[in-house]
Amino acid sequence: MRKSNFALRLQASLMDEVRKVAETEGVAINQFINVAVAEKLSALRTEAYFAERAARADIPRALDILCRTGKGKAPVKGDALAN
């Protein structure tokens, strides 16, 4: 794994919170920040993935499939809605 250095300037109040949480989690501040950045990147990539998938969606076809599902079939045990 290739590592690089980056000087990060955080507001004092934010850095205080990072210190507290990292200590509570039992990890180094560097590790905490690495995980936080990885989580944010993952969230952004996931958002982009679903946006791309949604752009290819055929909504009328999907609604047609949903309307046909179960037509003419009696409910099976376990089909009841939970209260």
mmCIF file as gemmi writes it, N, C-alpha and C atoms, coordinates in Angstrom:
data_model
loop_
_atom_site.group_PDB
_atom_site.id
_atom_site.type_symbol
_atom_site.label_atom_id
_atom_site.label_alt_id
_atom_site.label_comp_id
_atom_site.label_asym_id
_atom_site.label_entity_id
_atom_site.label_seq_id
_atom_site.pdbx_PDB_ins_code
_atom_site.Cartn_x
_atom_site.Cartn_y
_atom_site.Cartn_z
_atom_site.occupancy
_atom_site.B_iso_or_equiv
_atom_site.pdbx_formal_charge
_atom_site.auth_seq_id
_atom_site.auth_asym_id
_atom_site.pdbx_PDB_model_num
ATOM 1 N N . MET Axp A 1 ? 0.852 -1.178 0 1 0 ? 1 A 1
ATOM 2 C CA . MET Axp A 1 ? 0 0 0 1 0 ? 1 A 1
ATOM 3 C C . MET Axp A 1 ? 0.896 1.239 0 1 0 ? 1 A 1
ATOM 4 N N . ARG Axp A 2 ? 0.601 2.139 -0.899 1 0 ? 2 A 1
ATOM 5 C CA . ARG Axp A 2 ? 1.345 3.39 -0.991 1 0 ? 2 A 1
ATOM 6 C C . ARG Axp A 2 ? 0.759 4.385 -0.006 1 0 ? 2 A 1
ATOM 7 N N . LYS Axp A 3 ? 1.604 5.044 0.743 1 0 ? 3 A 1
ATOM 8 C CA . LYS Axp A 3 ? 1.149 6.043 1.712 1 0 ? 3 A 1
ATOM 9 C C . LYS Axp A 3 ? 1.652 7.408 1.298 1 0 ? 3 A 1
ATOM 10 N N . SER Axp A 4 ? 0.905 8.424 1.671 1 0 ? 4 A 1
ATOM 11 C CA . SER Axp A 4 ? 1.349 9.786 1.387 1 0 ? 4 A 1
ATOM 12 C C . SER Axp A 4 ? 1.012 10.661 2.588 1 0 ? 4 A 1
ATOM 13 N N . ASN Axp A 5 ? 1.695 11.758 2.688 1 0 ? 5 A 1
ATOM 14 C CA . ASN Axp A 5 ? 1.469 12.714 3.767 1 0 ? 5 A 1
ATOM 15 C C . ASN Axp A 5 ? 0.695 13.9 3.237 1 0 ? 5 A 1
ATOM 16 N N . PHE Axp A 6 ? -0.144 14.437 4.101 1 0 ? 6 A 1
ATOM 17 C CA . PHE Axp A 6 ? -0.918 15.605 3.737 1 0 ? 6 A 1
ATOM 18 C C . PHE Axp A 6 ? -1.128 16.425 4.997 1 0 ? 6 A 1
ATOM 19 N N . ALA Axp A 7 ? -0.754 17.683 4.955 1 0 ? 7 A 1
ATOM 20 C CA . ALA Axp A 7 ? -0.962 18.563 6.102 1 0 ? 7 A 1
ATOM 21 C C . ALA Axp A 7 ? -2.436 18.95 6.142 1 0 ? 7 A 1
ATOM 22 N N . LEU Axp A 8 ? -3.097 18.552 7.192 1 0 ? 8 A 1
ATOM 23 C CA . LEU Axp A 8 ? -4.529 18.804 7.321 1 0 ? 8 A 1
ATOM 24 C C . LEU Axp A 8 ? -4.771 19.851 8.393 1 0 ? 8 A 1
ATOM 25 N N . ARG Axp A 9 ? -5.45 20.91 8.03 1 0 ? 9 A 1
ATOM 26 C CA . ARG Axp A 9 ? -5.771 21.956 8.997 1 0 ? 9 A 1
ATOM 27 C C . ARG Axp A 9 ? -7.242 21.818 9.382 1 0 ? 9 A 1
ATOM 28 N N . LEU Axp A 10 ? -7.463 21.546 10.664 1 0 ? 10 A 1
ATOM 29 C CA . LEU Axp A 10 ? -8.825 21.414 11.178 1 0 ? 10 A 1
ATOM 30 C C . LEU Axp A 10 ? -9.095 22.528 12.179 1 0 ? 10 A 1
ATOM 31 N N . GLN Axp A 11 ? -10.333 22.941 12.263 1 0 ? 11 A 1
ATOM 32 C CA . GLN Axp A 11 ? -10.705 23.892 13.306 1 0 ? 11 A 1
ATOM 33 C C . GLN Axp A 11 ? -10.417 23.254 14.658 1 0 ? 11 A 1
ATOM 34 N N . ALA Axp A 12 ? -10.044 24.064 15.609 1 0 ? 12 A 1
ATOM 35 C CA . ALA Axp A 12 ? -9.672 23.559 16.935 1 0 ? 12 A 1
ATOM 36 C C . ALA Axp A 12 ? -10.802 22.739 17.557 1 0 ? 12 A 1
ATOM 37 N N . SER Axp A 13 ? -12.032 23.215 17.436 1 0 ? 13 A 1
ATOM 38 C CA . SER Axp A 13 ? -13.166 22.492 18.03 1 0 ? 13 A 1
ATOM 39 C C . SER Axp A 13 ? -13.372 21.131 17.36 1 0 ? 13 A 1
ATOM 40 N N . LEU Axp A 14 ? -13.159 21.069 16.054 1 0 ? 14 A 1
ATOM 41 C CA . LEU Axp A 14 ? -13.293 19.812 15.325 1 0 ? 14 A 1
ATOM 42 C C . LEU Axp A 14 ? -12.184 18.847 15.719 1 0 ? 14 A 1
ATOM 43 N N . MET Axp A 15 ? -10.972 19.36 15.85 1 0 ? 15 A 1
ATOM 44 C CA . MET Axp A 15 ? -9.855 18.523 16.256 1 0 ? 15 A 1
ATOM 45 C C . MET Axp A 15 ? -10.057 17.972 17.665 1 0 ? 15 A 1
ATOM 46 N N . ASP Axp A 16 ? -10.621 18.79 18.551 1 0 ? 16 A 1
ATOM 47 C CA . ASP Axp A 16 ? -10.923 18.311 19.912 1 0 ? 16 A 1
ATOM 48 C C . ASP Axp A 16 ? -11.888 17.135 19.871 1 0 ? 16 A 1
ATOM 49 N N . GLU Axp A 17 ? -12.905 17.238 19.02 1 0 ? 17 A 1
ATOM 50 C CA . GLU Axp A 17 ? -13.884 16.149 18.892 1 0 ? 17 A 1
ATOM 51 C C . GLU Axp A 17 ? -13.233 14.909 18.292 1 0 ? 17 A 1
ATOM 52 N N . VAL Axp A 18 ? -12.369 15.109 17.298 1 0 ? 18 A 1
ATOM 53 C CA . VAL Axp A 18 ? -11.663 13.98 16.688 1 0 ? 18 A 1
ATOM 54 C C . VAL Axp A 18 ? -10.828 13.266 17.742 1 0 ? 18 A 1
ATOM 55 N N . ARG Axp A 19 ? -10.107 14.024 18.546 1 0 ? 19 A 1
ATOM 56 C CA . ARG Axp A 19 ? -9.291 13.429 19.62 1 0 ? 19 A 1
ATOM 57 C C . ARG Axp A 19 ? -10.146 12.592 20.56 1 0 ? 19 A 1
ATOM 58 N N . LYS Axp A 20 ? -11.281 13.171 20.996 1 0 ? 20 A 1
ATOM 59 C CA . LYS Axp A 20 ? -12.169 12.475 21.94 1 0 ? 20 A 1
ATOM 60 C C . LYS Axp A 20 ? -12.699 11.169 21.354 1 0 ? 20 A 1
ATOM 61 N N . VAL Axp A 21 ? -13.198 11.25 20.135 1 0 ? 21 A 1
ATOM 62 C CA . VAL Axp A 21 ? -13.79 10.063 19.511 1 0 ? 21 A 1
ATOM 63 C C . VAL Axp A 21 ? -12.723 9.014 19.225 1 0 ? 21 A 1
ATOM 64 N N . ALA Axp A 22 ? -11.575 9.434 18.731 1 0 ? 22 A 1
ATOM 65 C CA . ALA Axp A 22 ? -10.494 8.483 18.442 1 0 ? 22 A 1
ATOM 66 C C . ALA Axp A 22 ? -10.067 7.783 19.733 1 0 ? 22 A 1
ATOM 67 N N . GLU Axp A 23 ? -9.963 8.53 20.806 1 0 ? 23 A 1
ATOM 68 C CA . GLU Axp A 23 ? -9.592 7.936 22.091 1 0 ? 23 A 1
ATOM 69 C C . GLU Axp A 23 ? -10.66 6.96 22.565 1 0 ? 23 A 1
ATOM 70 N N . THR Axp A 24 ? -11.922 7.35 22.449 1 0 ? 24 A 1
ATOM 71 C CA . THR Axp A 24 ? -13.028 6.474 22.834 1 0 ? 24 A 1
ATOM 72 C C . THR Axp A 24 ? -13.017 5.184 22.022 1 0 ? 24 A 1
ATOM 73 N N . GLU Axp A 25 ? -12.717 5.311 20.731 1 0 ? 25 A 1
ATOM 74 C CA . GLU Axp A 25 ? -12.683 4.152 19.836 1 0 ? 25 A 1
ATOM 75 C C . GLU Axp A 25 ? -11.393 3.341 19.987 1 0 ? 25 A 1
ATOM 76 N N . GLY Axp A 26 ? -10.413 3.904 20.666 1 0 ? 26 A 1
ATOM 77 C CA . GLY Axp A 26 ? -9.153 3.205 20.865 1 0 ? 26 A 1
ATOM 78 C C . GLY Axp A 26 ? -8.286 3.147 19.618 1 0 ? 26 A 1
ATOM 79 N N . VAL Axp A 27 ? -8.364 4.196 18.797 1 0 ? 27 A 1
ATOM 80 C CA . VAL Axp A 27 ? -7.556 4.252 17.578 1 0 ? 27 A 1
ATOM 81 C C . VAL Axp A 27 ? -6.772 5.558 17.545 1 0 ? 27 A 1
ATOM 82 N N . ALA Axp A 28 ? -5.741 5.575 16.73 1 0 ? 28 A 1
ATOM 83 C CA . ALA Axp A 28 ? -4.962 6.795 16.54 1 0 ? 28 A 1
ATOM 84 C C . ALA Axp A 28 ? -5.792 7.798 15.738 1 0 ? 28 A 1
ATOM 85 N N . ILE Axp A 29 ? -5.482 9.071 15.937 1 0 ? 29 A 1
ATOM 86 C CA . ILE Axp A 29 ? -6.191 10.126 15.192 1 0 ? 29 A 1
ATOM 87 C C . ILE Axp A 29 ? -6.029 9.902 13.695 1 0 ? 29 A 1
ATOM 88 N N . ASN Axp A 30 ? -4.839 9.543 13.252 1 0 ? 30 A 1
ATOM 89 C CA . ASN Axp A 30 ? -4.594 9.292 11.832 1 0 ? 30 A 1
ATOM 90 C C . ASN Axp A 30 ? -5.513 8.183 11.312 1 0 ? 30 A 1
ATOM 91 N N . GLN Axp A 31 ? -5.63 7.11 12.068 1 0 ? 31 A 1
ATOM 92 C CA . GLN Axp A 31 ? -6.498 5.995 11.667 1 0 ? 31 A 1
ATOM 93 C C . GLN Axp A 31 ? -7.961 6.441 11.606 1 0 ? 31 A 1
ATOM 94 N N . PHE Axp A 32 ? -8.366 7.222 12.597 1 0 ? 32 A 1
ATOM 95 C CA . PHE Axp A 32 ? -9.746 7.717 12.627 1 0 ? 32 A 1
ATOM 96 C C . PHE Axp A 32 ? -10.043 8.549 11.381 1 0 ? 32 A 1
ATOM 97 N N . ILE Axp A 33 ? -9.134 9.45 11.038 1 0 ? 33 A 1
ATOM 98 C CA . ILE Axp A 33 ? -9.341 10.308 9.867 1 0 ? 33 A 1
ATOM 99 C C . ILE Axp A 33 ? -9.333 9.479 8.586 1 0 ? 33 A 1
ATOM 100 N N . ASN Axp A 34 ? -8.444 8.477 8.495 1 0 ? 34 A 1
ATOM 101 C CA . ASN Axp A 34 ? -8.43 7.596 7.325 1 0 ? 34 A 1
ATOM 102 C C . ASN Axp A 34 ? -9.77 6.883 7.153 1 0 ? 34 A 1
ATOM 103 N N . VAL Axp A 35 ? -10.316 6.364 8.239 1 0 ? 35 A 1
ATOM 104 C CA . VAL Axp A 35 ? -11.595 5.66 8.171 1 0 ? 35 A 1
ATOM 105 C C . VAL Axp A 35 ? -12.724 6.626 7.806 1 0 ? 35 A 1
ATOM 106 N N . ALA Axp A 36 ? -12.684 7.832 8.375 1 0 ? 36 A 1
ATOM 107 C CA . ALA Axp A 36 ? -13.723 8.823 8.071 1 0 ? 36 A 1
ATOM 108 C C . ALA Axp A 36 ? -13.711 9.196 6.588 1 0 ? 36 A 1
ATOM 109 N N . VAL Axp A 37 ? -12.526 9.382 6.029 1 0 ? 37 A 1
ATOM 110 C CA . VAL Axp A 37 ? -12.413 9.71 4.597 1 0 ? 37 A 1
ATOM 111 C C . VAL Axp A 37 ? -12.895 8.534 3.751 1 0 ? 37 A 1
ATOM 112 N N . ALA Axp A 38 ? -12.517 7.31 4.144 1 0 ? 38 A 1
ATOM 113 C CA . ALA Axp A 38 ? -12.954 6.119 3.399 1 0 ? 38 A 1
ATOM 114 C C . ALA Axp A 38 ? -14.475 5.981 3.435 1 0 ? 38 A 1
ATOM 115 N N . GLU Axp A 39 ? -15.084 6.243 4.586 1 0 ? 39 A 1
ATOM 116 C CA . GLU Axp A 39 ? -16.55 6.16 4.685 1 0 ? 39 A 1
ATOM 117 C C . GLU Axp A 39 ? -17.223 7.201 3.798 1 0 ? 39 A 1
ATOM 118 N N . LYS Axp A 40 ? -16.693 8.403 3.763 1 0 ? 40 A 1
ATOM 119 C CA . LYS Axp A 40 ? -17.268 9.457 2.92 1 0 ? 40 A 1
ATOM 120 C C . LYS Axp A 40 ? -17.142 9.093 1.447 1 0 ? 40 A 1
ATOM 121 N N . LEU Axp A 41 ? -15.974 8.595 1.035 1 0 ? 41 A 1
ATOM 122 C CA . LEU Axp A 41 ? -15.791 8.177 -0.355 1 0 ? 41 A 1
ATOM 123 C C . LEU Axp A 41 ? -16.754 7.055 -0.722 1 0 ? 41 A 1
ATOM 124 N N . SER Axp A 42 ? -16.932 6.128 0.187 1 0 ? 42 A 1
ATOM 125 C CA . SER Axp A 42 ? -17.854 5.022 -0.053 1 0 ? 42 A 1
ATOM 126 C C . SER Axp A 42 ? -19.279 5.535 -0.235 1 0 ? 42 A 1
ATOM 127 N N . ALA Axp A 43 ? -19.686 6.472 0.595 1 0 ? 43 A 1
ATOM 128 C CA . ALA Axp A 43 ? -21.03 7.039 0.485 1 0 ? 43 A 1
ATOM 129 C C . ALA Axp A 43 ? -21.218 7.752 -0.851 1 0 ? 43 A 1
ATOM 130 N N . LEU Axp A 44 ? -20.222 8.518 -1.263 1 0 ? 44 A 1
ATOM 131 C CA . LEU Axp A 44 ? -20.316 9.232 -2.543 1 0 ? 44 A 1
ATOM 132 C C . LEU Axp A 44 ? -20.347 8.274 -3.726 1 0 ? 44 A 1
ATOM 133 N N . ARG Axp A 45 ? -19.527 7.23 -3.67 1 0 ? 45 A 1
ATOM 134 C CA . ARG Axp A 45 ? -19.529 6.24 -4.757 1 0 ? 45 A 1
ATOM 135 C C . ARG Axp A 45 ? -20.851 5.492 -4.812 1 0 ? 45 A 1
ATOM 136 N N . THR Axp A 46 ? -21.404 5.182 -3.655 1 0 ? 46 A 1
ATOM 137 C CA . THR Axp A 46 ? -22.695 4.494 -3.612 1 0 ? 46 A 1
ATOM 138 C C . THR Axp A 46 ? -23.788 5.373 -4.195 1 0 ? 46 A 1
ATOM 139 N N . GLU Axp A 47 ? -23.773 6.647 -3.837 1 0 ? 47 A 1
ATOM 140 C CA . GLU Axp A 47 ? -24.752 7.592 -4.381 1 0 ? 47 A 1
ATOM 141 C C . GLU Axp A 47 ? -24.647 7.665 -5.903 1 0 ? 47 A 1
ATOM 142 N N . ALA Axp A 48 ? -23.426 7.733 -6.402 1 0 ? 48 A 1
ATOM 143 C CA . ALA Axp A 48 ? -23.209 7.795 -7.85 1 0 ? 48 A 1
ATOM 144 C C . ALA Axp A 48 ? -23.67 6.51 -8.535 1 0 ? 48 A 1
ATOM 145 N N . TYR Axp A 49 ? -23.42 5.377 -7.895 1 0 ? 49 A 1
ATOM 146 C CA . TYR Axp A 49 ? -23.835 4.079 -8.447 1 0 ? 49 A 1
ATOM 147 C C . TYR Axp A 49 ? -25.354 4.027 -8.598 1 0 ? 49 A 1
ATOM 148 N N . PHE Axp A 50 ? -26.072 4.42 -7.536 1 0 ? 50 A 1
ATOM 149 C CA . PHE Axp A 50 ? -27.529 4.368 -7.615 1 0 ? 50 A 1
ATOM 150 C C . PHE Axp A 50 ? -28.089 5.399 -8.583 1 0 ? 50 A 1
ATOM 151 N N . ALA Axp A 51 ? -27.448 6.547 -8.7 1 0 ? 51 A 1
ATOM 152 C CA . ALA Axp A 51 ? -27.892 7.553 -9.671 1 0 ? 51 A 1
ATOM 153 C C . ALA Axp A 51 ? -27.73 7.02 -11.092 1 0 ? 51 A 1
ATOM 154 N N . GLU Axp A 52 ? -26.61 6.351 -11.339 1 0 ? 52 A 1
ATOM 155 C CA . GLU Axp A 52 ? -26.372 5.775 -12.667 1 0 ? 52 A 1
ATOM 156 C C . GLU Axp A 52 ? -27.388 4.676 -12.964 1 0 ? 52 A 1
ATOM 157 N N . ARG Axp A 53 ? -27.66 3.828 -11.975 1 0 ? 53 A 1
ATOM 158 C CA . ARG Axp A 53 ? -28.647 2.757 -12.16 1 0 ? 53 A 1
ATOM 159 C C . ARG Axp A 53 ? -30.043 3.336 -12.382 1 0 ? 53 A 1
ATOM 160 N N . ALA Axp A 54 ? -30.384 4.369 -11.63 1 0 ? 54 A 1
ATOM 161 C CA . ALA Axp A 54 ? -31.701 4.989 -11.773 1 0 ? 54 A 1
ATOM 162 C C . ALA Axp A 54 ? -31.874 5.604 -13.153 1 0 ? 54 A 1
ATOM 163 N N . ALA Axp A 55 ? -30.801 6.135 -13.709 1 0 ? 55 A 1
ATOM 164 C CA . ALA Axp A 55 ? -30.87 6.747 -15.042 1 0 ? 55 A 1
ATOM 165 C C . ALA Axp A 55 ? -31.198 5.714 -16.112 1 0 ? 55 A 1
ATOM 166 N N . ARG Axp A 56 ? -30.838 4.451 -15.868 1 0 ? 56 A 1
ATOM 167 C CA . ARG Axp A 56 ? -31.123 3.387 -16.84 1 0 ? 56 A 1
ATOM 168 C C . ARG Axp A 56 ? -32.467 2.706 -16.589 1 0 ? 56 A 1
ATOM 169 N N . ALA Axp A 57 ? -33.152 3.102 -15.539 1 0 ? 57 A 1
ATOM 170 C CA . ALA Axp A 57 ? -34.387 2.416 -15.146 1 0 ? 57 A 1
ATOM 171 C C . ALA Axp A 57 ? -35.499 2.604 -16.177 1 0 ? 57 A 1
ATOM 172 N N . ASP Axp A 58 ? -36.292 1.575 -16.336 1 0 ? 58 A 1
ATOM 173 C CA . ASP Axp A 58 ? -37.482 1.632 -17.186 1 0 ? 58 A 1
ATOM 174 C C . ASP Axp A 58 ? -38.681 1.594 -16.237 1 0 ? 58 A 1
ATOM 175 N N . ILE Axp A 59 ? -39.079 2.762 -15.765 1 0 ? 59 A 1
ATOM 176 C CA . ILE Axp A 59 ? -40.119 2.867 -14.74 1 0 ? 59 A 1
ATOM 177 C C . ILE Axp A 59 ? -41.442 2.241 -15.198 1 0 ? 59 A 1
ATOM 178 N N . PRO Axp A 60 ? -41.947 2.559 -16.391 1 0 ? 60 A 1
ATOM 179 C CA . PRO Axp A 60 ? -43.215 1.946 -16.804 1 0 ? 60 A 1
ATOM 180 C C . PRO Axp A 60 ? -43.147 0.41 -16.812 1 0 ? 60 A 1
ATOM 181 N N . ARG Axp A 61 ? -42.034 -0.138 -17.267 1 0 ? 61 A 1
ATOM 182 C CA . ARG Axp A 61 ? -41.892 -1.602 -17.286 1 0 ? 61 A 1
ATOM 183 C C . ARG Axp A 61 ? -41.876 -2.164 -15.866 1 0 ? 61 A 1
ATOM 184 N N . ALA Axp A 62 ? -41.167 -1.5 -14.967 1 0 ? 62 A 1
ATOM 185 C CA . ALA Axp A 62 ? -41.106 -1.953 -13.571 1 0 ? 62 A 1
ATOM 186 C C . ALA Axp A 62 ? -42.49 -1.904 -12.929 1 0 ? 62 A 1
ATOM 187 N N . LEU Axp A 63 ? -43.232 -0.837 -13.177 1 0 ? 63 A 1
ATOM 188 C CA . LEU Axp A 63 ? -44.583 -0.729 -12.609 1 0 ? 63 A 1
ATOM 189 C C . LEU Axp A 63 ? -45.502 -1.798 -13.182 1 0 ? 63 A 1
ATOM 190 N N . ASP Axp A 64 ? -45.339 -2.103 -14.467 1 0 ? 64 A 1
ATOM 191 C CA . ASP Axp A 64 ? -46.135 -3.166 -15.087 1 0 ? 64 A 1
ATOM 192 C C . ASP Axp A 64 ? -45.85 -4.505 -14.416 1 0 ? 64 A 1
ATOM 193 N N . ILE Axp A 65 ? -44.585 -4.79 -14.169 1 0 ? 65 A 1
ATOM 194 C CA . ILE Axp A 65 ? -44.211 -6.04 -13.498 1 0 ? 65 A 1
ATOM 195 C C . ILE Axp A 65 ? -44.818 -6.093 -12.109 1 0 ? 65 A 1
ATOM 196 N N . LEU Axp A 66 ? -44.75 -4.999 -11.378 1 0 ? 66 A 1
ATOM 197 C CA . LEU Axp A 66 ? -45.309 -4.965 -10.018 1 0 ? 66 A 1
ATOM 198 C C . LEU Axp A 66 ? -46.822 -5.156 -10.023 1 0 ? 66 A 1
ATOM 199 N N . CYS Axp A 67 ? -47.487 -4.611 -11.029 1 0 ? 67 A 1
ATOM 200 C CA . CYS Axp A 67 ? -48.944 -4.758 -11.108 1 0 ? 67 A 1
ATOM 201 C C . CYS Axp A 67 ? -49.347 -6.202 -11.402 1 0 ? 67 A 1
ATOM 202 N N . ARG Axp A 68 ? -48.531 -6.936 -12.141 1 0 ? 68 A 1
ATOM 203 C CA . ARG Axp A 68 ? -48.854 -8.323 -12.491 1 0 ? 68 A 1
ATOM 204 C C . ARG Axp A 68 ? -48.537 -9.299 -11.377 1 0 ? 68 A 1
ATOM 205 N N . THR Axp A 69 ? -47.597 -8.975 -10.522 1 0 ? 69 A 1
ATOM 206 C CA . THR Axp A 69 ? -47.133 -9.902 -9.503 1 0 ? 69 A 1
ATOM 207 C C . THR Axp A 69 ? -48.281 -10.363 -8.624 1 0 ? 69 A 1
ATOM 208 N N . GLY Axp A 70 ? -48.463 -11.665 -8.563 1 0 ? 70 A 1
ATOM 209 C CA . GLY Axp A 70 ? -49.471 -12.254 -7.684 1 0 ? 70 A 1
ATOM 210 C C . GLY Axp A 70 ? -50.89 -12.254 -8.222 1 0 ? 70 A 1
ATOM 211 N N . LYS Axp A 71 ? -51.112 -11.708 -9.404 1 0 ? 71 A 1
ATOM 212 C CA . LYS Axp A 71 ? -52.477 -11.667 -9.944 1 0 ? 71 A 1
ATOM 213 C C . LYS Axp A 71 ? -52.998 -13.068 -10.157 1 0 ? 71 A 1
ATOM 214 N N . GLY Axp A 72 ? -54.197 -13.319 -9.61 1 0 ? 72 A 1
ATOM 215 C CA . GLY Axp A 72 ? -54.841 -14.614 -9.782 1 0 ? 72 A 1
ATOM 216 C C . GLY Axp A 72 ? -54.321 -15.684 -8.839 1 0 ? 72 A 1
ATOM 217 N N . LYS Axp A 73 ? -53.463 -15.331 -7.93 1 0 ? 73 A 1
ATOM 218 C CA . LYS Axp A 73 ? -52.922 -16.302 -6.99 1 0 ? 73 A 1
ATOM 219 C C . LYS Axp A 73 ? -53.396 -15.97 -5.577 1 0 ? 73 A 1
ATOM 220 N N . ALA Axp A 74 ? -53.794 -16.998 -4.864 1 0 ? 74 A 1
ATOM 221 C CA . ALA Axp A 74 ? -54.223 -16.8 -3.477 1 0 ? 74 A 1
ATOM 222 C C . ALA Axp A 74 ? -52.996 -16.504 -2.611 1 0 ? 74 A 1
ATOM 223 N N . PRO Axp A 75 ? -53.196 -15.734 -1.528 1 0 ? 75 A 1
ATOM 224 C CA . PRO Axp A 75 ? -52.069 -15.468 -0.623 1 0 ? 75 A 1
ATOM 225 C C . PRO Axp A 75 ? -51.532 -16.77 -0.026 1 0 ? 75 A 1
ATOM 226 N N . VAL Axp A 76 ? -50.245 -16.799 0.187 1 0 ? 76 A 1
ATOM 227 C CA . VAL Axp A 76 ? -49.601 -17.957 0.786 1 0 ? 76 A 1
ATOM 228 C C . VAL Axp A 76 ? -49.37 -17.66 2.262 1 0 ? 76 A 1
ATOM 229 N N . LYS Axp A 77 ? -49.209 -18.702 3.062 1 0 ? 77 A 1
ATOM 230 C CA . LYS Axp A 77 ? -48.95 -18.502 4.487 1 0 ? 77 A 1
ATOM 231 C C . LYS Axp A 77 ? -47.71 -17.614 4.637 1 0 ? 77 A 1
ATOM 232 N N . GLY Axp A 78 ? -47.831 -16.586 5.47 1 0 ? 78 A 1
ATOM 233 C CA . GLY Axp A 78 ? -46.729 -15.667 5.687 1 0 ? 78 A 1
ATOM 234 C C . GLY Axp A 78 ? -46.834 -14.407 4.847 1 0 ? 78 A 1
ATOM 235 N N . ASP Axp A 79 ? -47.847 -14.328 3.963 1 0 ? 79 A 1
ATOM 236 C CA . ASP Axp A 79 ? -48.021 -13.138 3.121 1 0 ? 79 A 1
ATOM 237 C C . ASP Axp A 79 ? -48.662 -11.966 3.847 1 0 ? 79 A 1
ATOM 238 N N . ALA Axp A 80 ? -49.207 -12.223 5.032 1 0 ? 80 A 1
ATOM 239 C CA . ALA Axp A 80 ? -49.915 -11.17 5.766 1 0 ? 80 A 1
ATOM 240 C C . ALA Axp A 80 ? -48.94 -10.06 6.154 1 0 ? 80 A 1
ATOM 241 N N . LEU Axp A 81 ? -49.459 -8.827 6.178 1 0 ? 81 A 1
ATOM 242 C CA . LEU Axp A 81 ? -48.652 -7.692 6.587 1 0 ? 81 A 1
ATOM 243 C C . LEU Axp A 81 ? -48.475 -7.714 8.1 1 0 ? 81 A 1
ATOM 244 N N . ALA Axp A 82 ? -47.311 -7.321 8.56 1 0 ? 82 A 1
ATOM 245 C CA . ALA Axp A 82 ? -47.064 -7.246 10.014 1 0 ? 82 A 1
ATOM 246 C C . ALA Axp A 82 ? -47.824 -6.042 10.566 1 0 ? 82 A 1
ATOM 247 N N . ASN Axp A 83 ? -48.305 -6.185 11.796 1 0 ? 83 A 1
ATOM 248 C CA . ASN Axp A 83 ? -49.06 -5.073 12.436 1 0 ? 83 A 1
ATOM 249 C C . ASN Axp A 83 ? -48.135 -4.056 13.018 1 0 ? 83 A 1
